[in-house]
Amino acid sequence: MGPNVKKLITHKMSRDAIPDGGGFADGLSFLSNPERMAKAARAATEWVEHAIAIVKTAPDNPYGDDDEAIAGEILRQIDERKAKR
């Protein structure tokens, strides 16, 4: 598992831990519950693996089977959307 995949998992975990409209209390609650953190890590990993698998099956996939390239492109698109806000 490379750095882009790990970063994408971390991004997904953070979005799940502190949803839109959430704040410091949500983050603190998440970080103070090791079981919740472990569950979120497993769920985020599964989500990322699924997202990458979907891209791999796309007929117009320019990244082939390169998980790092796919995760990097997903992260790039996330950053692009954030910049437009």
C-alpha positions in Angstrom: 0.0 0.0 0.0 1.6 3.2 -1.2 1.4 6.8 0.0 -1.5 7.9 -2.2 -3.6 4.9 -1.1 -2.8 5.6 2.5 -3.6 9.3 2.1 -7.0 8.5 0.4 -7.8 6.1 3.3 -7.0 8.9 5.8 -9.1 11.4 3.9 -12.1 9.0 3.9 -11.6 8.4 7.6 -11.5 12.1 8.4 -14.7 12.7 6.4 -16.4 10.0 8.3 -15.1 11.2 11.7 -16.1 14.8 11.1 -19.0 15.1 8.7 -20.0 18.3 6.9 -21.2 20.7 9.6 -19.3 18.9 12.3 -16.6 20.3 14.4 -14.1 19.9 17.2 -16.4 17.9 19.4 -17.0 15.4 16.6 -13.2 15.0 16.2 -12.6 14.7 19.9 -15.3 12.1 20.2 -13.8 10.1 17.3 -10.2 10.3 18.6 -11.2 9.3 22.1 -12.9 6.0 21.0 -10.3 3.5 19.8 -12.9 1.0 18.7 -14.6 3.6 16.6 -11.2 4.6 15.1 -10.4 0.9 14.2 -13.8 0.4 12.7 -13.5 3.6 10.7 -10.1 2.5 9.4 -11.4 -0.8 8.2 -14.4 0.8 6.6 -12.3 3.5 4.9 -9.8 0.8 3.6 -12.7 -1.2 2.2 -14.2 1.9 0.6 -10.8 2.9 -1.1 -10.3 -0.7 -2.3 -13.7 -0.7 -3.8 -13.3 2.8 -5.4 -10.0 1.7 -7.0 -11.5 -1.6 -8.2 -14.3 0.3 -9.9 -11.8 2.6 -11.7 -9.9 -0.5 -12.8 -13.0 -2.0 -14.5 -13.9 1.2 -16.4 -13.5 0.8 -20.1 -11.7 4.2 -20.4 -9.4 3.6 -17.4 -6.0 5.2 -18.4 -4.3 4.0 -15.1 -4.4 0.3 -15.7 -3.9 -1.7 -12.5 -1.8 1.0 -10.8 -3.5 1.5 -7.4 -1.2 4.5 -6.6 -2.0 6.3 -9.8 -5.7 5.7 -9.4 -5.6 6.9 -5.7 -3.5 9.9 -6.8 -6.0 10.9 -9.4 -8.9 10.6 -6.9 -7.0 12.8 -4.5 -6.3 15.3 -7.3 -10.0 15.5 -8.1 -10.8 16.0 -4.4 -8.3 18.8 -4.2 -9.8 20.4 -7.4 -13.3 20.3 -6.0 -12.1 21.8 -2.7 -10.5 24.7 -4.6 -13.7 25.4 -6.4 -15.6 26.0 -3.1 
